[in-house]
Amino acid sequence: MTDAVERLKKHTPTHDFLIAVDSDGCAFDTMEIKHKECFIPNIIKHWEMQPIAKYARAAAEFVNLYSKWRGVNRFPALIKTIDLLADWDVVQARRFVLPQTPNLRQWIEEESKLGNPSLKAWCAAHSPEEAPDMYQALRWSLAVNESVADIVQGGLPPFPYVRQCLDKAQLRADIMVCSQTPTEALIREWEEQGLDAYVFAINGQEMGKKGEHIQFASENRYEKSNILMIGDAFGDLKAARANDALFFPINPGEEERSWQRLFEEGLDKFFAGEYAGAYEASLIKKFEIFLPETPPWQQV
C-alpha cells in the first residue's frame, strides 16, 4: 500500500476538477448487508456478546448505520459500540462484563492506517498474553472480511443515477474512490460493476484516512473550490473540510433521490462555480437530520 500512496501523491491531473466518491452506502447499497450480516454477527461471536446479543446488535446498527458515526472505520466503530453498551442501563442490569480493550484504544489513537496489515504488524511484535484485545480484534476483523467475501457477492449494483453521474463527471473531472473499506473489497466491487473505468485510484483504509486520500491526490494540483467529496457520512464531510473542499451528501434512506439531484443540478453547479455557499449549506442542513448523535434508547 506504500506504493499506492506514492502513486496517489504523484497523481497528475487531466482535468481542472477532482471528485472523491465514497463507496459503501454511498455509491453501493452495501452498508446494510455488510453490517447486519457480516460485522455484527462477528462482533457477537468474537467478542462473546451472546448474553446481550439484541442490545449489541442495536448499538452496532446505530453506530454504523443510523448515527453521526456512520461510515467510521471499523475499529473506532467497535469501540463506540462497546462504550454505548457500557452506558446502557439494560446491559448494566444484566451485569454483563464487556470486553476490555486498552491496547486497541491506544492503537486507534496512534495508528494512522487503521487496517488489518498494520494490526497484523502490531500483533507480530507483541505476544497474545501481552495484548489479548489486539489478537481478538484481528480475529474479528479477519472474520468480517471472510463474511463479506462470502455473503456480499454476485455483483451488487450501484444506486440508480451513480453511473449517470460518473458518466457526466468524467468529462470534466478526475474521479477517485475515497473509502475506509479494505482496498481488496473495493477493487472487487468496482470492477464487478465496471465502474473502475471511471476512476484513476481506488483508495481504501490501508492508504490512510479519507482526508489524507484527498490531500495526497490534490495538494498543489487543484483549486480548493474545484474539489468535491461525495459521501453518506459525517466522516466524508470532515474529510472534505480538512482539505477546504466541497461536499455533496448522499442522504441515508434517500440515496436514489440524492444521486438524481447530483446528476440533474449538483454537478452543473459544481462545474459552474455556483456550488459553495447557500446551495451547499442547504444540502448539509438536511443531511444532518438523518444522522443523530443520541441513540433512541437515550431519548426522552
Secondary structure, DSSP 8 states (H G I E B T S, - for coil): -HHHHHHHHT---SSSEEEEE--BTTTBS-HHHHIIIIIHHHHHHHTT-GGGHHHHHHHHHHHHHSSTTTT--HHHHHHHHHHHHHH-HHHHHTT------HHHHHHHHH-SS-SHHHHHHHHHTS-TTT-HHHHHHHHHHHHHHHHHHHHS-S---B-TTHHHHHHHHTTTEEEEEE-SS-HHHHHHHHHHTTGGGG-SEEE-GGG--HHHHHHHHHTTTS-GGGEEEEESSHHHHHHHHHTT-EEEE--TT-HHHHHHHIIIIIHHHHHHT--TTHHHHHHHHHHHHTS-SS-GGG--
